[in-house]
């Protein structure tokens, strides 16, 4: 490896080891590379601004704002209550409710962290009140939150789509079936766990209770439908669907009298804070990726791996294993940013569909969000539920089984991902 490449990659990894935030690690390593190679430093500002000059990226603050509005307006609670009337009486009780509510919430929030922190707080509070083991509650909450970035909309898929130059709409539709499969497999696991662990179940809801719960949740339930149908039928782009979702959520908040002049400023303040954090990472990632490509590192990495095997299935398996291992030590966003520019040229050369690869990679990254010692989702639910994180890590291991099964299925059965995009986008 030429020394200038070591300055870029080595500098980034060294800074990460010393726990420098990922955006600063990429930015400092890129600056060091520019200074070492004698390239004009003005490239730094040009590439940072160019990295954010993308229409699809406008969707990110919109979906973040939708999540904030949902939490403040009480829509999350209504979704949870409706899910409870549907599956709360099944063996496993609120474990199923937790997963189903996360599947519905995933159609709005777009992030696993939002699901774990906001909806997770509601789920764990109710489960604790009804006598569930706090460790189990935290584990199922962390596991179910991984559905958030798979079922559209998804902030991770938006960033991947921009970096890999892939249709965001196709990526969104590609994640729908795998997201549903994840939820189903986790519910099967909870059902079987309930045979060995005592889990309280709620009485079967009466018809009147079900109708009342559905009526209360009707308008929040319409929101995922509005987003998905608009994108699926070509009525809106993902960004335009996000703008419609914001307006709809805002109106519901006013209708429910939960959004007031007192809390609206905090909603926008939190949205701006999260958006700036994400966009700063994206801007530095674009600069870092551009320098990687200028050094021809992705092509050299592809040639090196393909010199051992040209079998697409074997390469895909090795890529999955590589990302799973990285997920134990690096943040989800860090892996996405490092791996995308390196792996996309390789899978393209093998003829692997980039929509298929993007969804597989996103699920892989979500599994990394659960694995120790990094496992950010476990730390979040540990903090929210006041449960020791080491106990959460032990309890989460069994939930990796359905997620790994789903990863295996969508890796080696591509139509599970590509069927809907091909059907809807021709």
C-alpha positions, 0 to 999 in steps of 0.5 A: 500500500502506498504511504499516502493511502496509509496516511488516509486509511491508517490515520482514520483507523488510529483516530477511531481507536482513540475514540475520536468521533467518526466524522472528525476521524474522517475529516482529520485523516482527509486533511492529513492526506491533502497536506501530505500529497500537496493537493490544495486544501480548498478541495476540503471545503468543495467536497464537503459542500458537494457531499450535501448537494443531493436532493435525496438527502433532504429526506433525512431531516424530514423523517427525523422530524416525523419521528419527533412529532409522533413521539410528542403527539402521542401517536407512538402510544396509540400504535402500541395500544392498537398492537396490544389488542391484536397480539397481546393475548397470544403466548408471549404477550407484550413481547409480540406487541413490542415487535409488532409496534416496532414494525408499524413505527418502522414505517415512519421513523427510519432509524433504529435509535429512534425506535429504541429510545422513544417507542422503547421507553413506552414498551419497557415501561408497560412490560415492567408494570405487567411483571415482565423480566426487565432484561427480557423487555430490554432485549426484545426492545433492542432486537425489534428496533433493528426493523426500523432501518429495514422497513421503509423509510430508512435513513441508512438506506438513504445514505447508502443510496446516495453513496452507491448512486442507487434509486432510493425508491427501489431500496425502500421497496426492497426492504419491505418484505425482509422487514416483515420477515424479521418481525415474523421470525422474532415473534416465532422466537418469543412464542417458543420462549414463552413455553419456558419463561412465564410471560403474562398475557393480556385477555383477548380484546373484545370487539368493542375494545378492538374497534375503539383501539383501531379508531384511536390509532387509525390516523397514525396507522395511515401515515406508513400507508401514505409514505409507502403508497406514494413511493410505490406507485410513483406519486411521490419521491421519498423526499416528497413523501417525507414532506407530506408525512411531516405536514400530516404528523403536525396536523395530527399533533394539533388535532390530538392537542399534544403539539403546542407552542410550548413544545414545538420549539423543543421538537425542532431543536431536537430535529436540528441537533440530530440532523446536523450530526447525521449530515456532518458525518455524511459530508465528511464521508463523501470527502473520505470516499472521494479520496479512497476512489482517487487512490483506486483503493476500492478497485484494488480491494476488489481485485485482491478478493476476486483473485481468490474466488469469482463465485458471487455466493462465496464472495457475498458470504465473505462480505457478510462475515466481514461486516458482522465482525466489523459490527462488533467493534465499529459504529454502524455509520462508520462501517456503512461509510467505510465499506460502501465505496470499497464493496460496491465496485466489487459486487457490481463486477460480480453482477450482484444487484445493488438494491439487493446488496444494500438491503443485505448490508443494512440488515447486517449493520443492524445486527452489528448494532446488537453485538458486544462490545459496541452494540449501541442499541443495547446501550440505549435500552440499558439506559432507558430501562435501567438494566445492566448492559452486560445482562442485555448483551447476554439476553440479546444473543438468542435474538440474533438467531432469527436475524441471522436466519433472515440475513441468510435468506435474503442473501441467498434468495435475492427475490425476497428483496428484488421482487417488489422493486422490480414489480413496482418500478419495472 
